[in-house]
Amino acid sequence: MRSVATILIPDNYSTVELGADLALLRLASPAKLGPSVRPVCLPRASHLFAHGTACWATGWGDVQEAVPLPLPWVLQEVELRLLGEAACQCLYSRPGPFNLTFQLLPGMLCAGYPAGRRDTCQGDSGGPLVCEDGGRWFLAGITSFGFGCGRRNRPGVFTAVAPYESWIREHVMGSEPGPVFPSQLQKPQSGPWEPREENCTFAQPECGKAPRPGTWPWEAQVTVPGSTPCYGALVSDRWVLAPASCFLDSPHDFETWRVLLPSRPEEERVARLVAHENASRDFASDLALLQLRTRVNLTAAPSAVCLPHHEHYFLPGSHCRLARWGRGGARGRAGPRTGWDGRSGTHAGGRIDPSLLISLPELAPGSSAQLEAQLLNGWWCHCLYGRQGETVPRPGDPPHLLCPAYQEEEEAGLCWVSSRNSLQKSRPDQDPAGDSSWSLLCREEGTWFLAGYRTLSDGCLRPRAFSPMQTHACGLRPKSTPAGVLWPWLTEVHVTGDRVCTGILVAPGWVLAATHCILRLGSTTVPYIEVYLGRAGVSSLPQGHQVSRSVVSIRLPRHLGLRPPLALLELNSRVEPSPSALPICLHPGGIPSGASCWVLGWKNPQDRVPVVAAVSILTPRLCHCLYPGILTPGTFCVLYSEGQEDRCEVTSAPPLLCQTEEGPWVLVGMAVRGNRELFAAIGPEATWISQTVGEAHFLHLGGSSYWSPEGSDLCPQDLAGSASSPKVTALLLLLLLAPLIPR
């Protein structure tokens, strides 16, 4: 271990995307060199590394996206091939909605493979990329950034070291011993591995290929004794994705379960079932993975469907089709086309907005082809199905819902509903039996993606809405983590001056905290703040994958005449979701019906081991009676369970969390200054949070609003102003609260 005396950064460094991502750290004392500690060779500015050279990157970062390196944290290595500038830029210039383009800058170096699979990942930044030359290892690059980890056509980006020879020499002149810049033994010839931009080829996915629309080689039929077949999709050579609701009531006797795949006469056996952490019949989490006992040889049939990454954006106008999903989806026949005049933009029922016209291929009457649709943009979908408090997804962001428009249905004014074995037409006033359950497949550049599942609309409401496959999860606490050890949304907010506050991760780049804890009253300076996640106390725990972020801005709601109780902290970079760093859910209303609530904090702010204290939420009337004249709007009261009043200290402003009946945890409030019973409610600030944080996830659950006092003139004489007498208060509350506390 060596302390750092000085850190030197290039003057032109600002963010990793703009290059110059390197630093010199001067050690306070020299390292003791030996067999296991030696300096690496540095390349001169004239040093040329041949395109296609096999080099090695090392580090302790994630082994896959959002998959931390497990114990005992052995140093990892990966062989990568250097890509020339033209080849790398060619890959990063590929158009498409689900692959962001990027302009490489001088001083950047690419290493990896067009097909992906091998790459550095989060946590490897700053690590070396070394290449061997004449028996010496040269530091060719420094791990800088990437788009995901190991993705197709997205090689890792490194800081090239050779262009910084003069900068390094300038700052280490006079050091003994200084860095070693040995001469290159042999200059490489211009190799054939460098493709030109006009003829470079991209790695194509090994999934999502279908012989023709409607004939899906990934369709999987799961049979469980005593139940009707359940349809899902093959997503790899050993896994099938299907609705969890198909198996919630089934005994897990996998010996009797069977999976039938296209063009395979024999049935596959099931090894195990992995349900979504919040698996239920709720559309947003109705997913399960079934692992097959033996791997399937992926050919034309069966084949796997492609799954979208979290940031995958399906362009409006994408061509999509339906596929069987769950117990309700079934093949059917499309009806004839009637009534449209695409030139004039009119319908038999009158004039419509021409911008709403959707041009679709002709479907022959009586054909067995699936209905084809085109995706509407996020604005239209949000307008039809968005809930109060939700913001419209920005172009390029993952949508909350996917809305495909089926012209065939709109033309005839018919509903399409599925029965057990067919797709049937129905008039809007009819209510045919059957579960309308489908998955949504969308095609991009010849590749089919499983974009969404299970229609949300009932009856004849059109267009239908599908839950996206990449819907962000929130409020799910890992079941394998012991209680009181690690809460994935609890953050340590370290403020200048050795002050530590609690904070809650509400989105990958945002933390919510109490204003009074992070901003001192009367201070005119903005403090420097560091946020730590994945920690469970000062002592490191092996379960946690610790990350830290600095705060680049503090956002406050615009309240007139009073200081807002809540503050949003913007982090300098996103936190990728993982079992030890996951955002909490938010609830725009009051207390969710049937929820159980706890105050989450620390017993001791020095060791910061998380503890919880069970509480009940008081009604506004009782809260007003206990705190007459000091209860501000948007504040509510809690009653601690017996013996739990002193479990959490209050100087760090602990949060109040409730676990819903459905499973996810929601953030309800943050403690106000100097009081363990009063909390500032999240609900009144839902609009501000939603507008500031585009990725905050609001659960719209049932529940009563608790933020406005009611019946303030009906306080019992012995209760009014008795907050200073805990024994009297507790006795009266035991007599009054039983019918009032939500259960």
HELIX and SHEET records of a PDB file:
HELIX    1   1 VAL A   16  LEU A   18  5                                   3    
HELIX    2   2 GLU A   85  TYR A   92  1                                   8    
HELIX    3   3 ALA A  162  TYR A  164  5                                   3    
HELIX    4   4 GLU A  165  VAL A  172  1                                   8    
HELIX    5   5 GLU A  197  ASN A  199  5                                   3    
HELIX    6   6 ALA A  244  CYS A  246  5                                   3    
HELIX    7   7 PHE A  254  THR A  256  5                                   3    
HELIX    8   8 PHE A  283  SER A  285  5                                   3    
HELIX    9   9 PRO A  354  LEU A  356  5                                   3    
HELIX   10  10 GLY A  378  TYR A  385  1                                   8    
HELIX   11  11 GLN A  407  ALA A  412  1                                   6    
HELIX   12  12 THR A  515  ILE A  518  1                                   4    
HELIX   13  13 PRO A  620  LEU A  626  1                                   7    
HELIX   14  14 GLY A  683  GLU A  685  5                                   3    
HELIX   15  15 ALA A  686  THR A  692  1                                   7    
HELIX   16  16 SER A  712  LEU A  714  5                                   3    
HELIX   17  17 SER A  722  SER A  724  5                                   3    
HELIX   18  18 PRO A  726  LEU A  736  1                                  11    
SHEET    1   A 2 VAL A   4  LEU A   8  0                                        
SHEET    2   A 2 LEU A  24  LEU A  27 -1                                        
SHEET    1   B 7 ALA A  54  GLY A  59  0                                        
SHEET    2   B 7 GLN A  76  LEU A  83 -1                                        
SHEET    3   B 7 MET A 108  ALA A 111 -1                                        
SHEET    4   B 7 GLY A 156  ALA A 160 -1                                        
SHEET    5   B 7 ARG A 136  PHE A 145 -1                                        
SHEET    6   B 7 PRO A 128  ASP A 133 -1                                        
SHEET    7   B 7 ALA A  54  GLY A  59 -1                                        
SHEET    1   C 7 GLU A 219  THR A 223  0                                        
SHEET    2   C 7 CYS A 230  LEU A 234 -1                                        
SHEET    3   C 7 TRP A 239  ALA A 242 -1                                        
SHEET    4   C 7 ALA A 288  LEU A 292 -1                                        
SHEET    5   C 7 GLU A 268  ALA A 275 -1                                        
SHEET    6   C 7 ARG A 258  LEU A 260 -1                                        
SHEET    7   C 7 GLU A 219  THR A 223 -1                                        
SHEET    1   D 6 PRO A 404  ALA A 405  0                                        
SHEET    2   D 6 GLU A 372  LEU A 375 -1                                        
SHEET    3   D 6 HIS A 319  ARG A 324 -1                                        
SHEET    4   D 6 TRP A 438  GLU A 444 -1                                        
SHEET    5   D 6 THR A 447  THR A 455 -1                                        
SHEET    6   D 6 PHE A 466  PRO A 468 -1                                        
SHEET    1   E 3 TRP A 340  ASP A 341  0                                        
SHEET    2   E 3 THR A 346  HIS A 347 -1                                        
SHEET    3   E 3 GLY A 350  ARG A 351 -1                                        
SHEET    1   F 2 CYS A 415  SER A 418  0                                        
SHEET    2   F 2 LEU A 423  SER A 426 -1                                        
SHEET    1   G 7 LEU A 490  VAL A 495  0                                        
SHEET    2   G 7 ARG A 499  ALA A 507 -1                                        
SHEET    3   G 7 TRP A 510  ALA A 514 -1                                        
SHEET    4   G 7 LEU A 566  LEU A 571 -1                                        
SHEET    5   G 7 VAL A 547  ARG A 555 -1                                        
SHEET    6   G 7 ILE A 529  LEU A 533 -1                                        
SHEET    7   G 7 LEU A 490  VAL A 495 -1                                        
SHEET    1   H 7 CYS A 585  LEU A 586  0                                        
SHEET    2   H 7 TRP A 665  ALA A 671  1                                        
SHEET    3   H 7 PRO A 655  GLN A 659 -1                                        
SHEET    4   H 7 SER A 596  TRP A 602 -1                                        
SHEET    5   H 7 PRO A 610  ILE A 617 -1                                        
SHEET    6   H 7 THR A 635  TYR A 640 -1                                        
SHEET    7   H 7 LEU A 678  ALA A 681 -1                                        
SHEET    1   I 2 ILE A 591  PRO A 592  0                                        
SHEET    2   I 2 GLY A 703  SER A 704 -1                                        
END                                                                             
